[in-house]
Amino acid sequence: MTDQMPQTPPVEDWTSDYDIFDPDYLTDPTLIWDDLRNECPVAHTERWGGSWLPTKYDDVVRMARMVDVLSSTDPIVVRPPENNAGDPNAPESGYTQAVNAPPISSDAPVHTWSRRLILPAFSPRSTANHEPYTRALCHQLIDELQASGDTTVDAATNYAQQIPPRVIARLLGIDEGMSEQFTDWVRGVLELGLTNPPLRQKCRDELREFFMAEIKDRIANPGEDLISELLAAKVDGEPVDLLHVAGTCNLMLVAGIDTTWSSIGSALWHLATHPEDRERLIADPELIPTAVEELLRAYSPVTMARVATDDVDFNGCPIKAGDKILMNFPGANRDPEMFDNPDEVIIDRQQNRHVAFGVGIHRCAGSNLARMEMQVAIEVWLERFPKFTLDDADAVTWAGGQVRGPRFLPIAVDAEAQVPGATSVTT
Ligand code: HEM
């Protein structure tokens, strides 16, 4: 089941005609990746503008490092051509506007300095500063769920989705009260807009306008937030272009919201369907960080894209200049050549060099923050709702494409076992 199912002809041959929007792929792509790894490890399709799909860990890692020929400049998103949405065989002719979201949408040398500008904001120390707020926020969200008296709650919408936009807003120094609007914009860009280009464009325009207004405000009234830091930064002695600052802020929302929300949702889905893992984490909360790594591996949400700048032969695959490559980090994380029993979630897995956060120069800059949010969200949920199950497995909906995760997650919470809280949000 999924939120996002454009009409496409059924897939007859996944090796030469795969479709990442196919209902089977959206619901559970793991069996498809298994077959492809055996038959054709780098698959190809003409659908949605055409692309290549590596399925083996080593191939994904190698491609992520081929930055001289596989570029991260537009189009890096997993989406159909803008003027041909809904037509899976349309040529890729509609990319009209470059994505301005550095560092993710840039190659060296721009990538190098634009990444360096944001890294301090995501250091372990900066991340630790946001931990008490995140913990109090999670408690407040559960206070609200418990106060509602409902015995079935939508853990995707009313818990997981509520956490990342507020944490990012706080980091950027923008209004946390606008978190619903931020989520709508991000879904418009990364999820619903993938098959609805006018919506995508509208959301991108509104985001840019929003951040340009925030930037003007911060120029007049600097604060201690990331926007002010970016405005104060110098590159080769010069201030950073305002459109670049707006693009980076844009990326913070787009990269930080859907991804982390999806991971928290998938983790709760797993714990609701695997009582033995839930009980083990309640008995031994110190295992949560290790479990988070395993949940990230098994339910990796993010697939990014690259575009070839030159013809390149990859293990016999004739990749042509202009071809798109889907960086299948989720599929790499299920490769049996890299992980023992890859389709099994082993919450105390010790050898776990997963690539859920990518690999190489574009490796996730926000991974410390994402890990902290996941750990705290799971810890607080287990503390306050120690007994829960999935209410209706068939009712769960999943988003796929660029970022995979549950969008409707009805969880039955045992009213008798609920633990009331005593904390409120502090800023
Ligand atoms: C569980 C949550 C997350 C996952 C799974 C995730 C995954 C990823 C992946 C796979 C990439 C690499 C993209 C590529 O190779 O093209 C990436 C890049 C990035 N992520 Fe995350 N991410 C998460 C959360 C966050 C958060 C909370 C932030 C903070 C705002 C963030 C900021 C970034 C940035 C800035 C980049 C670009 C880095 C660069 O190009 O140098 N991410 N992320």
Residues whose N, C-alpha, C, O or C-beta is under 5 A from the ligand:
A	BS01	HEM	P103 I104 R115 M252 A255 G256 T259 T260 S263 P301 V302 M304 V355 A356 F357 G358 I361 H362 R363 C364 A365 G366 L369 A370
